[in-house]
Amino acid sequence: MIYLSATHPTSYSPAYSPVKASLLSNIVAIYANAGAFVAIASDGRVVTWGDDDAGGDSSAVASKLVNVKSISHSGSAFTAMCRASA
């Protein structure tokens, strides 16, 4: 499991240009919590956006977010379940 909440101060911005640049095709699900969103694609890629302290910035764990099969969410975080690497 990978905890997606960032460890740096909140820097919420309504301008989602980094998200827009990395929007995924083949979105199979979008999850939300109190302040952030995560989208998962059919190939296991994810993109997050929203309040950093609520999981909206996953850049610290981006290299580990491969082959994601499901997302769990709470009031202020997301957890990714990833398929085992071959």
Secondary structure by P-SEA (a helix, b strand, c coil): cccccccccccccccaaaaaaccccccccccccccbbbbbccccccccccccccccccccccccccccccccccccbbbbbbcccc
